[in-house]
Amino acid sequence: MDRRDAIGRVALLMGGAVIGADFFLSGCKPKGTSVSGVADLFTPENTDFLNEIADTILPTTSSPGAKAANVGGFMAVMVRDCYTPADQKAFLAGTGKLNDAAKTKYGSVFMELNAQQRTDLLVALDKEQKDFTTKRNKDMAADAEKHKGDAKYKAPEVPNHYFRMMKELTLLGYFTSEIGATKALRYIAIPGHYNGDIPYKKGDKAWAT
């Protein structure tokens, strides 16, 4: 699966455009310097933290989970190279907010929660990000309509919800990894011979190529 196909699939799953997708496809960095603290995402402690979040979203089943694909490391690179400073700031703040939510709900930070508590917490945060994103998009559309015809109008930069970014990066990082493409999805090396009549059985994995 190439980058463009992976982004299309993640956008379909998330119900909207993938944050930072243009920069991911082109390999270019957005304008502006990275905000302070982005380099900290690459420390072993923070990469482990992101891997545990990702592995809760995509746990090991019949296929290896997100942690096996080191999706935490992928997240750090994407935030550094493909996110705007505003989204970088929101993502960094979000690592603290996620732990705050864990402490409020269970009295412990995320890394100290059991598997079920982690899942329940992220389900709640996913609902929060969906509500936030719906309102954000509605407000931005209304503001653009109010300034329709104004050539000087510039849409306000409203950062995305941190958990939406974490979830998107988990899906994108996993399904563009070797493990995701060969273990979670069915894979045939390309180039290879063409077979236009491959049988499908209910429950079969999707194709990566």
PERA-V778461 format. One record per pair of residues at least 4 apart in sequence whose C-alpha atoms are under 7 Angstrom apart, sorted by the first residue. I is the first residue (numbers start at 1). J is the second residue. Records with the same first field share a line. If there is no record, write none. Layout:
# PERA-V778461
I: J ; J
This chain:
# PERA-V778461
1: 5 ; 6 ; 176 ; 181 ; 208 ; 209
2: 6
3: 7 ; 25 ; 176
4: 8 ; 25
5: 9
6: 10 ; 172 ; 175 ; 176
7: 11 ; 18 ; 21 ; 172
8: 12
9: 13
10: 14 ; 168 ; 171 ; 172
11: 15 ; 16 ; 17 ; 18
12: 16
18: 168
20: 24 ; 82 ; 83
21: 25
22: 26
23: 27 ; 28 ; 29 ; 30 ; 82
24: 82
29: 81 ; 82
30: 82 ; 83 ; 84
32: 85
34: 38 ; 80 ; 85
35: 85 ; 88 ; 89
38: 80
41: 46 ; 47 ; 76
42: 46 ; 47 ; 73 ; 76
43: 47
44: 48
45: 49
46: 50
47: 51 ; 72 ; 73
48: 52 ; 72
49: 53
50: 54 ; 72
51: 55 ; 66 ; 67 ; 70 ; 71 ; 72
52: 56 ; 67
53: 57
54: 58 ; 66 ; 67 ; 71 ; 72 ; 170
55: 59 ; 65 ; 66 ; 67
56: 118 ; 119
58: 65 ; 66
59: 65 ; 66
60: 64 ; 65
63: 183 ; 184
64: 68
66: 70 ; 71 ; 174
67: 71
69: 174 ; 177 ; 179
70: 74
71: 75 ; 170 ; 173 ; 174
72: 76
73: 77
74: 78 ; 173
75: 79 ; 169
76: 80
77: 81
78: 82 ; 83
79: 83 ; 88
83: 87 ; 88
84: 88
85: 89
86: 90 ; 159
87: 91 ; 159 ; 160
88: 92
89: 93
90: 94 ; 159 ; 162
91: 95 ; 162
93: 97
94: 98 ; 162
95: 99
96: 100
97: 101
98: 102
99: 103 ; 109 ; 110
100: 104
101: 105
102: 106 ; 107 ; 108 ; 109 ; 110 ; 121
103: 107 ; 108 ; 109
108: 112 ; 113
109: 113
110: 118
113: 117 ; 118
114: 118
115: 119
116: 120
117: 121
118: 122
119: 123
120: 124
121: 125
122: 126
123: 127
124: 128
125: 129 ; 163
126: 130 ; 163
127: 131
128: 132
129: 133 ; 161 ; 163 ; 164
130: 134
131: 135
132: 136 ; 161
133: 137
134: 138
135: 139
136: 140
137: 141
138: 142
139: 143
140: 144
141: 145
142: 146
143: 147
144: 148 ; 155
147: 153
161: 165
162: 166
163: 167
164: 168
165: 169
166: 170
167: 171
168: 172
169: 173
170: 174
171: 175
172: 176
173: 177
174: 180
175: 180 ; 181
176: 180 ; 181
177: 181
178: 182
179: 183
180: 184 ; 185
181: 185 ; 186 ; 187 ; 208
182: 186 ; 187
184: 205
185: 205 ; 206 ; 207 ; 208
186: 205 ; 206 ; 207 ; 208
187: 207 ; 208 ; 209
188: 209
200: 204
